[in-house]
Amino acid sequence: MKAEDMIGEEENNDLYETLQYVVDKGQTIVRVDKFLVNKVERATRSKIQKACNNELVTVNGKTIKSNYKIKPSDIVVIKLLKSPNSDHILAEKMDLDIRYEDDYLMVVYKAPGIVVHPGIGNHHGTLVNGLAYYFKQKKENSDLPVMEGNTADRPGLVHRIDKNTSGLMVIAKTDEAMAGLAKQFFDHTIERKYVALIWGEFDEHEGTIEGNIGRHPNQRLQMTVFPDADQGKHAITHYRVLEEFYYVSLVECVLETGRTHQIRVHMKHKGHPLFNDDRYGGNAVVKGTVFSKYKTFVHNCFKLIPRHALHAKSLGFTHPITKEKLFFETDLPQDFMDVLDKWRKYVNALKK
């Protein structure tokens, strides 16, 4: 029997993973299949519709059809066949850069180039592999109340940042901490500031970008901004220009929402893709002169920072147990500082 033929058979529940989503308060009314296709990684609309037809999707505890219109605060649950590696994470010893830790949570710095969670083509060497090993050692060598999930599929993950984004992440160590932190992310009370090097200059030194974000209809690896309110998810990014270099700008971004690739997508939408962002068109000469010397300069900059120029600089939240206000900040990584220095020297040379 093929795996897809098992859909709906109760005796094969161990083959499924259950995903739950609470609909945002600002979410517009939209079909549940459209909602889920933008939520579930690598899911197609036909796959979601098949799950609905086989009563594997519920809203507020009741099975629904694929044309059901979700509303704010709805609880959507979907059961999907597990991928071969989703129920087992290999624990791998890793030098974790831990910036803070107590009995309930930890804050870690993720270097650029490190994948957060195992997936297709990245089964080893991810942050989660390292966390799985770390928590396994903690459980064996202490009486700390490490949550059960920290030795299973998603060790303490409350949020993620992209592979080539550097910066701070908070990790839960107990179920209570996980629930408290997840609620703060859901309520958008987490303070997150990013620093990005973007192409071009904004007309205003401060502003807000607002636009629904969802998966690109033709480029499945990309997200995009949709003009229609019934597509994608509500997303708001506040920006402030920190420094300008004629053809690129250093900006600070504050996330009011946390959508996949939010800063990268919003900046591209405004005509300012992130510097050297190969997924959203920032890895070409977007702004500047036509002279070959300038093009050589830009490509040398790309070599200095061979990734999109985005850094999760600060993270603030309320401790879910002690209720203490916590705030963490980290310096720009070396590759980011190197490329900024190169642009500063370029601008200073032009002024002479």
N, C-alpha and C positions, 0 to 999 in steps of 0.2 A: 504494500500500500504506500502511495506517495504521501509525503508530509502534508501537502495541501489537502489531501482527502481526509485528513484527520480533523479538520476544522469543525468545531462544534461537538466533538466527542468528549464527554466528561472524563472518561478513563484516561485521557491523554493530557490532563491538566499540567503535568510536569514538563510538557513540551512548550508551555506558554510563559510569557512574561506579562505582567499586568502593569499598565501605565495609567496614571491618574493625573488629570489636569483640572484645576479650578479656574473657571473662566474669569478673566480680569474684569474689574468693575467698569472699565472704560471700553470694553469690547462691544463692537456693534453687532447687531443680530445677523447671523450668517449660518449657512448650512453646516451641519456637523462634519460632513466629509471634507469641506473646504477648510474648516477649522483644524481638523486633525492632520491633514496633509502638510500643513505648515508647522505642525508640532512634532510629528514622528519622523525621525531621521530615516531616509531612504524609503519612505512609504509613498506609494502612488495612490492616486484617487481611486482607481479600480480596486486596489487592495483594501482600502478603507471601506469601500462600498460592499465588498465581499464579506468583510468582517461584520458589517451591519446586518447583512442578509442572513448571516449565520448566528445572529444574536450574541456577538462577541463585543458589542459596544453598548454601554448603558449611560444614561444621563439621569442623575439623581436616583440611581438604583433601578431604573426601568429601561428595558430594551427599547431601542428606537430604530427608525428607518434612516437611510442616508440623507434624506431631504429634511430631517428634523432641524429646526432653527434654534441654535443655542442662544442663551441669554446670559447676561452678567451674573456671576456667582454660581452658575450651573457646575455640577461636578461630573466630569466626563471620564469614563473609564473604558479602556480598550485592552483586549487580550490579543497578543500577537505571538506567533511562533518564535521561539527563541532562536537566535543565531547560534551556530555551533560553539562559539566561545563566550557567550554572554553569561553563562552560569559558572564560569571559572576564571578567576584572575590569578595569573602566576605571580607569586610574591618574589620580588627581586630586590636585592640590597642596593640602595641608592643613597648618595650623599644629599639628604634633604636640607635645604636652606630654611631652617625654622626660625622665624622672627619672634614668635611668642607661643607659649604653650602652658596650659593648665590642665586640670582634670577633665575639662569639658570640651575644649576646642583648641585649635592651633592656627596660627597664621604662617603661611609659607610663601617664599619667593620662588616664582617659576621663571626660569631662564628662558630666553627665546630659543626656539627650536625643539622644545620639549612638548610632546603631545600630552594632554591631560588624561584622556581615557582611551583604553585600547579600542581599536576598531579595525576596519578593513585596511590591511597593509601596515597596521601599527599594533601588533599583539604584544610587543615587548618594549621595555625601555620608557614606558609612560610614567607620569606622575603617580597614577593609581597603582601601578606595579610596585613602585617604591613605597607608597603608603600602605599597601597590603602587607609588605614585609615589616614595615615599622610597627604597625598595629599588632601583627602576629607576635613580634618580640615583646611588645607591651603586655599582651594578654598572657604570655607565658611567664613573664618575669615580674609581674606586679598584680596588685588587686584593684587596679583602676577600673572603673565601670565602662570599659570600652564597648561601644555599641556593636551588636551582632553583625550589622551591615559592614562594619569595618574589616571583616575578614572575608567578605563575599564580593558581590558584583561591583558596588560603587562605594569604596571606602570613604565615608564621610563627606562626599561631594555635595556642596550646597549650590555651587555655581561653577562655571568654567570660563577660561579665557582661551583664545585661539593659540594654536601651536606657535606661531611666530610673533605673538604678543608676549612681552615680558611683564612681570609685575606680581602683585600680591593677591593671594587667595586665602579665604578662611575655610577651615576644615572642621567638621563636627566630630566629636569623639564619643558622644552619648546620644541616645535617641531623643532625650529631652532637649539637648542642645541643637540637634538636627531640626526638630520641630520649631524651636524658637527662632533659629536663623532663617529657616525657609519662610516663615511667616513675615519676617522683616523684608526679605527679598520680594515676596508677593505684595506686600503693602508699599513697596518702593521707599522704605525708610533707611535703607543702606546708603551710606555716603561713599560714592566712588568717583574719583577724579583720574582721568587719563591725560597723557600728554601725547600729541601726535604732530608729526611733520607732514604738512599737506602741500599740494601743488597750488600755486596762486595766492592771491590775497583777497580777503573779505573786504567789502565796502565799509562794513561796520566792525568795530573792534570787539563788540559783544553781540550775541544774538541767540536765537533759539531755532532749531530745525525740528519740524514736526511733519511726520509722514508715516503712514502705515507700511510696515515691512513684512514681506512674505517671500516664499521661495520663487525665484525667477521662473516664469512659465516655460522657457526654452533652455535655460542654462541651469541645470539642477544643482550645480555646485555653488551657485551664486544666489544671493538674496537681492531683492529690489524694492523700491518704493512704489506703492500702488496709489493711483489718484483716487480710486473709488473707496469709499468708506467701508464697503462690505468685503474688502479683500485685505489680507494681511492682518498684522496686529499693530495696535496703536503704539507709536514710538516717539519719544521726545529726547532730544540732545541739546544741551546748552553749551555754548562755546565762548571762549575768551581768547583773543589773540595775545600771545606773550612776546613774540618777536617776529619781525618780517625781514626777508632776505631777497626782495624784489620778485623772485619767481617762485619761492616757496615760503611757507609761514609755519611758525611753531605755535600751536594752539593748545589750550587746556579744554578738555571736554568733561562735562558733568552729566552723567546718565540719570535721567528721571525714570526711564524704563530700561529693561535689560533684554534686548532682542538679539538674535544671532547676527553677528557682524554689524551691529547697529552703527557704530561710529564710521566704519569703513563704507557702509551703504549710504548713510546720510551725507557724508562728505562727497562721495561720488555724485550723488543726486544734485548737489549744489555746484558741481563742476570743479571740485577740489579733492580728487582722489588722494589717498595717502601715498606718500613718497615710497616708491618701489613696491607697491602693492600689486603683485602679478595677477591676482584674481579680479581686481576691479580697475585695471588700466593705469595704475600708477607707476608701472615699471618701464615707461617710455618717457621721452621728453615732452611733457604736457605743456609747460610754459617756458618762455625764454626766447633766445635768439636763434638764428639759423646757422650761426657760425660753427664750423667743425670743432674749434677749440672749446666752445661752450659744451657741445655734445660730449666731447671727451671728458670734460670736467664732471658732467652729470653721471656718466657711466663709471667714472672713478669713485664717485659718491655711492653709487649702487654697490660697488665692491666693498666699501667700508661697512655698509649696513645691508647685507644680502637678505633682507626680509622687509615686510611693511613696517614703517616707523611708527609703532604704537606701543605705549608703555602704561600699564596700570599703576599709577604712581602712589595713590593713597586709598585707604579703606577704613571706613568708620562705621561702627554699629554698637548696639546695646548688648552687653553680655547677656545671653538668654537665661542665665541662672542667677548671677549676682546683680544684674541690672546696672552694672557699671558701664559708663560710656567709654568705649575704647576707640583709639584712632592710631593708625599706622601709616607710615610714609617711607618710601624708598627712593634712592637716587636713580637717575637715568643710568642704564647699563653703558658699558664702554663704547660699544658700536654706535649707539645713539649720540653720545657726547662727541665722538670722533667726527661724525658727519656734520653735526652742528658747528664744530670748530672750523671745518673745511668751508662751509657756507659763509661763516663770519669773515674768514680771510678773503674769500672771493668778493664779498660785498665791500669790504674795506679797500681792496685793490681797485675796485671800480670808482670809488670816491676820490681817489688820488688824482 
